[in-house]
């Protein structure tokens, strides 16, 4: 497919009027919608903003490539837009963006579409071509430039194939040889830009390189065992998981895909000089090599914690809901019925894994595979010692950092003993140290803390209980799936797993349901405050809200954060507080409206939810500014 088949002339914007990042995104989405290239502007924007939250698509050198692959797209399209004055787009080089390529890929985009998008991305690493686009005056001129550039690109690709297959070329030992893998979350743009940037810089440096791309069209140019054996070093320029075990024993430099575009010389130099950690398939890295881990210790701890919680959640939801249903069955059939015993047994068995899974996968995130076993056993010790959820958290971090300490301590062992580390030293010493700390010190301490916390919660007066419910409900709406939301949910899960009391589950469930429901309600009754596309999304938000999926509110929060989040927090806090005022419990960790029947006061839960939703909806409806005739908020 020709690139110009995707560069639709009528969709292009040759003079963007918006002066902010979000304004530019909205202006481009509006053009796609007006030309019927997308069917749901809100859903498409959600995909765009989600990609931006991972890493800015402002690539630097004046270029931005926002992109999303979603069912909201009717037909694969690349929207070209220009800004004369430039826009602050959070670009990687801190400079304004002047050229914009908004890529809209349908969920079922075929290989032809994806290959065209990949070719587009590769063209944008050529400065002369980019400069010619900046000087283009019309949509037709843009299309002509791309047609000429693609023709040159195809000739270069053919020449490259001929060179690499020529028997006189590519002889071992002639040049340093580096291999690389590039990948971005959507696999549309950055993957291929990084590939071409690395290949271009390697040619300038006299370095031979082979780059594997993990894109939306699958793995291309896959590295062979011979490539890996021969390589001096490995570059992983990726923002998603790629297959690493094959690089066992090689120097592996792991960086974001954006570094593969902008820091090519640095990456190639370090890879060919073996200035990278030695990767081991058992998770071990050479501690004497450069440490490539980025981010503050707070971010690392949060990542490790979320790895444990996200892995634990299926056990919580599946086991918890089955157990809750079993209690409902018990009311009608008694505690000796086969159906009750079956559901209760299956759900209970799933619940028994919660804390060991939590601890094991926190340790796995910290120390890779050697941390999994001592982490899970430490979690089981926490259960048996009554240290509960908090003890499980402690076990995960203790096991993970114990393994890291062992890696450092055993780094000086003779190389002949390296093979024994993963199969002997780490399992035995890791389990011994983690087990001893949990059994003699941490378990008893956290058991005392756990009992004290539970006693405190059980003896809370009504006023304090309401405040706690309001706090947890409000936290569910602050970031709608982010750290505050997860912290409130994890705390409530911990109390639920330790006591079986679903009071706080009622608070967080009500708080999490309010934001999408309130937005849907406001868009229904305050129609002049929402454009046509936003009103259409009301049905989706009703369904997501009733299902306890807070994330349905994210596109609205991204577009208008102060009003949306502010109003949502108020209503969610009120709903959460009311659940505690009326002593409502829900013995299920998820499910929304579908598990309300399991509540001890299901009518009162619905009343609390309705009150919180109406208050949030009214605040949002009154606070939001009317839309203009063009459909944008004033």
N, C-alpha and C positions, 0 to 999 in steps of 0.2 A: 504493500500500500504506500502511495506517495504521501509525504508529510502534508502536502497541500490539501489532501482529502480530509484532513482533520482541522486545518486552519481555515475556518469558515469566515469568508469576507464580511458578511453581515454582522457577525458576532464581535468583530474587532472593535476596540476603543482606541482611537488614535490620539485622544487628548483626555486623559483621566481628570476628573474634576475634584475627586476626593483628596484629602491631605493627610489622612491617617491610615494606618494599616487596616483596621477593621472597615473603615469607609471604602477603601479600595476593594477589599474582598466583597463587600456588599454590592458595590457598583458593578463588579464583574459578574457576580451571581445573578444580578438583575438582568444583565444582558443575555446570559445563558437562558434564563427563564423566559424572557420576552421573545426569544427566538426558538422556543420549544425544544431546547437541547437538554433540559432537565425538567422533571415533573414535580419535584418537591424541594423548594429552595431551602427550607429549614433543615431537612435531612441532609442535603448536600453540604450546607454550611457546617453542620455538626461534624461531618467527615473532614472538611477543610480545617476546622478549628482543632479537632483532635490531632491531626497531623502537625499543626503548628505547635501544639502543646508538647510534642515529643522533641522537636528541634525546629527552629525557624527555617522556613524554606527560602528566606532571603539569603541567597548563596554568596553575595558579595559581587564586586565589579558591576554594580548597578542592576543585577538580575534577581528576580524572585520567581519561584515556581510553585505556587500553592497547588496542591493536587489532592484528589480523593477518588476512590473507586467504590461506588455505591449503587444501590438499586434506584436511587433518585435520578440517575442519568439515563436519558432516552437513547442517546447516540454519542459515541466517543467524539470528543471535541477538544481542541486546544484553542483557548481564547487568548489572542495576543492583545496587549494593551500597553500604552506608553504614558508616562507622566513627564511633562516638560521640566517641572521644577524638582521632581524627585519626592519620594515619600520615605519617612522613617519606618522601615519594615523590620526592625530588629535583625538586620542583616549581620552575617558572621564577621564582616570587616567593619561594621559600624557605620558604613556609608549609606546614603540614600539609594533607594531602588528606583530605576527609571523604566526598565523593561519588565513586563509581567507576562507570564505564561500560566494561565489557570487551566490545568488539565482535568477534564471530566471524563472518567472512564467508567463504563457500565460494569456492573458486578460480573457479568459474563463476558467481559471483553475477550475477543479472540486473539490468537497469536499474531495475526496481521496488524491489528490495531496496536498491540503492545510493542511490536517491533518498530512500528512507525514512531511511537512515543519514545522508544529508546534511542532511535536515530536523531530525533529532535534534541534530546538531552545532550547527546554527544557533540552536536554542532555548536552548542553554546559555550564550549570551552575555548573556542577560537576567537581571540580578541578582535581581529579584523572583521569577522562576520558580525560580532556583537556591535561594533562601532557602526557598521553599515545599517543595522537595524535601528540604532538610535537616530540615525539621520534620515530614515525613511519618512516620506510625507503622506503616503497613501496605503490603503490596504492592498491594492494591486502590486505596489512596489515591494511590500513585505512578502507577498506570495512569490514574486519573481526572484527575490533574494534567496528564499528557501529552495526554490526549484534548482537554481544554479548551484547552491551549496550542497544539495543532496546528490547532484550529479558528480561533483568532485569527490564527495564522501564515498560513493559507490566505487569510483575508480581507485581510490586509496585502499579500500577494503580488498579489492581484487588483487592489487599489488602486494598487499600484506600477506594474503594467502599464498601467492606465488613465492614470496620470499621465504616464508616459514617452511614451505614444502620442498624448497630447492635443496639438493644434496650438498651443495657447497656452503650452505648457510647453517646456522644453528648448531655448530659443533661444540661439544662439551669442552669446557676449560677456556674458551676464547674470551668470554665476558663473565662478570658476576651474574648470577641467575637468581631472581627473586620471584616468588609467587604471591598472589593476592586473591582475596575474596571480597567482593563488594555487595552490600545489601542494605536496603532501607525498608521501613515498615510496609510501605505500599508497593515497593518494587517497580516503580514506574520511572522516576526521574533520576534521583540522586545515585541510584545503583549504577547507571550507565555513564553518568557524568564523572563519577569517581573512577570507573574503569578507563575511560578515555584520558582523563587527566593523568593517571598513573602511567599509562602506556606512553603518552606524549613526553612526560618528564623523563621516563626511563630511557627513551630514545635519545634525548638531549644529553643524558649523563653517560651514555654508552653502556647501559645495563640492560640485560635481557630480562624480560618479564612476561609472565603469563597470568592473566586475570580471569578468575571465575566469577560470573555474575549470578546472584540469587535473586532474580526478579520475578515479576508477576507471571512471566511466560515460562517459569521454571528455571532450572539450573542450566546455564549455558557455558561452554568452554570449560567443562568440568576438569578439575585437576586430577591427574592420574597418579598412581603410586610411584611411577618413575619420575614424574615432575617433582613430587614432594621429596623423594629421596635425594634428588639432585640439587634442590634449592638451597641457597645459602641462608635464606630467612623467609619468613611468612608475614604478610600484612593482612590483617582482618580489619577492613574498613566497613563496619556494619553497625546498624542500630536495631538489629533483631538477631535472634539466635541462628547460628550457622553450625554446621557439623565440624567439630574441633578434634574429636578423638583421633582422626587420621593424621594429625600433625604431632603426634606423640614424639617427644625428644627433639623437636625443632624449635629454634628461636621464633616465638610468635608475638607480634606486636598488635595489640588489640586497641583500636581507636574508633571513634564515631565516623560514620560515612562522610560527614562534612570535612574531616581531616583528609580523607582520600581525595577531596577536590581541591582543598586550599593548602595543605601541608605535604604535598607530594614529595618534594625533595627531601624533607626531613624523614619521612617514612621510609623511602627507598634507601637513604643513606644508612639509617639504623638497621634496616633489615639485612642489607648486604654485608654490613660489618658485624652482624650477630649481636647487636646491642638491644636485645629484647629478652624477656623471661623465657626460660626453657619450659615448654608446655609438656605436661604429663597427663595421660588419659585418666589417671587416678586422682586428678585434681591438683597435683603438686606443681608448684612453680619454683624456679630457682630464685631464692630470696636475695642472692647477691646481684641479680640483674635488676634492671630498671623496673620500678614499680609503676605500672601504667594505670592503676586504679585511680579514678577521678571522683571528685565530689567530696564534700565535708563528711566528717564522721557521723553527723546527724543523718545525712542522706543515706549513708551506708547502713546505719542501724535501721532506719525506716525501711529500706529495701529488703533487708534480711527479715524484719518482722512481717512485712507484707507477703514475703514468699511463704512463710509459715501459715499465716492466716488465710491466704488465698487457696493454699492446698488443703487446708482444714475445712473450708466452707462447704464443699460437697458432702462431707461426713456430717457436718452440723445440720445442713438443710435436709438431706435425705433421711438421716436417722431421726432428727428432731421432729419432722413432720409425720413420719410413720409412727413414732411413739405417741405424738399428740392424737393422731387418728385412733390409735389403740385405746387411748383413754376415753374417746368418744364412743367407741364400740363397747367398752366396759360398762358404760352407763346403761346400755340397752340389753346387752347379752351376758353381762357378768364377767368376773375375773377368771372364770374357768373355761370360757368358750375358746374353741380352737382358733377362731379369727383373732381374738384379742391376744392370745398367747403368741400366735405367729407374728402379728404386726409389732407387738411389744418386744419380742425376741430379736427380730431383724433390726428394728430401730435402735434397740439397746446395744446390740453388737456394733453397729456403726458408731454410736456415741462413745463406746469404749476406746475407739481409736483417736478421739479428738486431740487429747493432750499429747500423746506420743507422736502423732503426725505433726502437730504444731511445732514441738521441740525439734523433731528430726529434720524438718525442712527449713527451720531457722538455721540449724547447724550446717545443713547442706549448702545453703546460700553463702554462709561465711567461709566454709572450708572445703567445699565441693564434696565429692562422694565419701571421703574418709570421715566426714562429720556426721553422716546420716545415722549410722548404727548407734554410736554413743549418745547422740541426741535423742533418738527414739527411746532408748533404754532409760535415759535420764528423765524423759517425760513420763514413762511408766512408773519410775520410782516416785515422781511427784504425785501421781495418782494414788499409789499405795501408801504414801506417807501423809495423805490428806493435804498436800501443799497446793493442790488444785491448779487452776488456770495460771495463776501468777508463778507457781513453782515450775510449771511447764515452760513458761517464757524464760525463766532463769536457766532451766536445764538446756534449752536450745542455745543460748548465748554462751553458757559455760562450755558445752561440748564443742561448739564451733571454735572458740578462741583457745581451748585446750589443744585441739588439733593444729591450729596455726602455730602455737607455741612449740608443739612437738616437731613440726616441720622445721622450724628454725633451730631447735636444739639438736636435731639429728642431721642437720645439713652437712656437718663435718664428717659423717661416717664414710668409710671407704666406698668407692663406687661399686665394688663387688657386692655390697649389702643393699644397694638401692632397691633391688627387686623385693627385698623383705619388708621394706617400709610399709607398703600398702596392704600386704597380706598378713603381716605379723605385728610389727611395731605399733602402727597407728590403731588397729582394732584393739589390741590388748592394753596398751598404755592409755589410749584414749578412753576406753571403757573403765579401766581401773581408776583413773584420776577423776573422771566425771562421776562415776558411781560413788566414789568415796566422798567427794564434795557434796553430792546430793543426799547421800544416806546419813552422814554424820553432821553436816552443817546446814546446807541450804534447805533441805527437806524439812527438818524440824523448825527452822526459823520461819519459812514461808507457810508452814502449817499453822503456826501461831498467828501469823499475820492474816492468813486466810480466815481462820476462825474468828479473829477479832473483827475483821471487815464484815463478815457475814452477820455477826452478832450486832454490829453497829447498824447495818442496814435493816435488820429485823426489828430493831428498837427505834427506828426513826419515827419521830412524830409526824403527823400529817403535813404540817407546814414544811418540814425539811424534805419529806418525800416528794412533795409537789415541786419544790425547788430543784431537786435532783432530776425529776422527770422532765421539767422544763429545760434544764441544762442539756440533758441528753437529746431531747427532741430538737432543740435549737441547733445543736452540733450536727445533727443529721442534715440540716439544710444549709450550713455555712458553705461547704464546698461540694456538696452533692456527689459523693463518691470518692472524695479526696481524703487526706489525712485526718481531718476533724471527724468526718463522717465515719471513717473506718475505726477511729479510736473509740467513738461512742458505741459503735456496734460491737467491737471486740470486748469492751468492758461489760456490756450487757450479756454477751455470749458467755463470758467468764462466770458471771453470777448465775446465769441459767444452768451452765454445766455443773457448777459446784453445789447448787441448792435445788435445782429443778423448779425454782420459782420464776414464773414468766412475767412478773410485774414490769421489770425494766424492758423486757422484750416488747411489751405493749407500748411503752413510751417511745422507743426508737422506731418501732414500726409505724406508729401514727406520725411521728416527726418526719420520717422518710417518705411517707405517702403524700404529705401536704403540698410540697413544692410543685410537682407536675399537675396535681389536681387543681391547685389554686390558679396556675397559669392557664390551664384549659378553661376553667370557669370564668376567669377575667376576660379571656379572648372571646368568650361566648356572649357575655353581657356588656362588655365595654368595647364594642366592635370598632368604634372610631379611634381606639388607641392601638389597634393592631392592623397590619396590612393583610391583604387577602391570603398570602401564603401562610402567615402566622395563624390566621383563623382556621385554615384547613388542617393545621397540625393539632388542633384542639382534640380531635377524636383520638389521635395517637397518645396524647398526654393523659387523657382520661383512662385509657387502657393501661398505660405504664404506671400511672399513679395508683390505680386500684390493685395492680400487681406488685406494689412495693418496689418499683424500679425508679429510684430518685433521679437517675441519669437522664430521664426524659426532659428534665428542666434545663439541662446544660446549654443547649443552643440559645435559649432565651437569656440565660445568665451571662453567656459570652457576649451577646449583643447589647445587653443593658444591665451590667452587673449590680450597680448600686440599688436600683429599684427592685430588680428581681430577687436578689439575695436578701436584701433588707426586708422586704415584705414576706418572703418565705420563712425567714428565721422567726419572725414574730408569730406567725400562725403555727409553725411547727412547735415552738416552745409552749404555746398555749395548749395545743393538742396533747403534747407529752405531759405537761403538768396536770391536765384534767384526768388523764388515765390513772395517775397516782392519787389524785383527790378522791376518785371513785373506786379505788382499790381494784382496778382492772388487771387481769393477767391474761397472757396468751401463751400457752405451752408449746409454741412452735417458733422457730427462729426465722422463718421466712414464709412468704405466700400471700401476704396482703389480704385482700377481701376473701380469698379462697380458704383461709384458715380462721377467719373471724368467728365462725360457728364453734370453734374449740374454746373460745374465751369464756370465762366465768360470767361476764356481763357484756355479751356481744352487742346488745342494743346501746349500752352506754359508750362502748368503744366507737361505734358508728357516730354517735352524737358528738363525742370529742373530736373525731375526725372531721365531721361536717362543720363544727364551730371553727376549728383551726383553718380549714380550707376557705370558708367564707370570709373570715377576717383577712387572711392573706390576699384573697382575690380582690376584695374591696380596696385594700391599701394599694395593691398594684394597679388596679383600674383607675383609681383617683390620682395616683402619683405619676403614672406614665403620661407622657405628652402625646397629643393627637398626632396621627400620621398626616403627611402632606398629600397633595394630590398625586405625587409621584410614588406614594407608598412608603416613604421613608419617615422615620421619626424626626420631628422638628428638633 
